[in-house]
Amino acid sequence: MTPRRALRDPRLATGGAILLLLAVAALAAPWLAPQNPLAQHDILRTRFLDPLTRGPDGAMRWLGTDQLGRDLLSRLLFGARISLSVGVMAALLAAALGVLVGGAAALVRGRTERVLMTLTDAALALPRLVLLLALVALTVVV
């Protein structure tokens, strides 16, 4: 599929629109959230409320409440902000590191280029699950 044809793919447009909508909702969380995401009201009366029900205070709980009576929609919107910022920061860090290593390999050439590219290929060949399991095992030991 050519890049021009891929841009006209309705699945790409739909996915991009959903991603943009989620990003805008996450950024506008302070104005969109119906409740304070950390507020715990009367736990016995507000915990585990079903979606689309009104709480004792008369406010609509669009997604219901958790075991502590906190509004799930508010928590979802504010949690999306954290997830979005972590994803953006990881992408920026990966891009910066890739440009740095690639630029160093392009400038130096020779043996250094081969070593840098071999290390990069080895890192890309290592399955992420194995790397994560090793990191978890390392943190448990330490």
Secondary structure by P-SEA (a helix, b strand, c coil): ccaaaaaacaaaaaaaaaaaaaaaaaaacccccccccccccccccccccccccccccccccccccccccccaaaaaaaaaaaaaaaaaaaaaaaaaaaaaaaaaaaaaccaaaaaaaaaaaaaaaccaaaaaaaaaaaaaac
